[in-house]
Amino acid sequence: MSVEDGKKIMGALQTAVVNHEAETYALFRRLCPDCHTFRPVKDYTTRRIRTVFGTVKVRNPRWVLCRDRYPGMDGALVPLKEICPDRATSELMELTTRLGSIMLYRQVAKVQAEFLPIEPTESHATVRKRTIRIGKRLDDQIMRETWRVRSQMDDRHQLEMQLPGDRRKEFVMGVPNCVGR
C-alpha cells in the first residue's frame, strides 16, 4: 500500500467520523433547552471543515430560534459554528499551532502538505493566522481564569510599594479585597 492510498483511506474514515459527529451534535442542539421541543428547520447548507486528513463537506443545518425564549426575533442557530468556528477541527488547529510555535510558518505548511492530505490552500499565511488565533484564545482563557481566581479570594492583601532611595520614604499599605462584595 502506498502513502497516497493510506491518505485516501484515512480521508474516507475522517469523512465518515466528522459527518456522524456533526449530525449528532446538530440533533442534540435542535432540542430547545427552555420548552423541550425541536426547533423548526430554517434551512440546510453545506459547510467545508478542514481536518488533519483533508477537507470534509458536512450538512450544515440552521434552526429557527425558539419563539418562547426569543419572541419577535427572526434569527437562526447554527450548531456547527459552535463546535467548529474556524472551519477546522480542533486536531488540525492544535497540530498547526504546535508546529507553528516551533517552526517557520512556510516549513509547517510544507510538512503538513507532505505528510497530510492538505490542500494547497493551506499556506504559510493560514498557519500564521491559526497560530496567532489560538495564542489569543489561550491568552484570553488565562486572563479569565486569573480574574476568576482573584475574585474568589476572600482575604486581605498587603501591597508593598518600593520607593527608591531613602528608607524613611518607604511605606506599607493594607488594601482589603472588595471584589464581589
Salt bridges, closest charged atoms under 4 A:
GLU4 OE2 - LYS7 NZ 3.82
ASP34 OD2 - ARG69 NE 3.19
ASP43 OD1 - ARG62 NE 2.76
GLU82 OE1 - ARG29 NE 2.89
ASP86 OD1 - ARG133 NH1 3.46
ASP86 OD2 - ARG137 NH2 2.54
GLU94 OE2 - ARG98 NE 2.87
GLU119 OE1 - ARG50 NH1 3.41
GLU122 OE2 - ARG50 NE 3.05
GLU122 OE1 - ARG130 NH1 2.80
ASP140 OD2 - LYS136 NZ 3.37
ASP154 OD1 - ARG181 NH2 2.81
ASP155 OD1 - HIS157 NE2 3.88
ASP166 OD2 - ARG168 NH2 2.86
GLU170 OE1 - ARG167 NH1 2.99
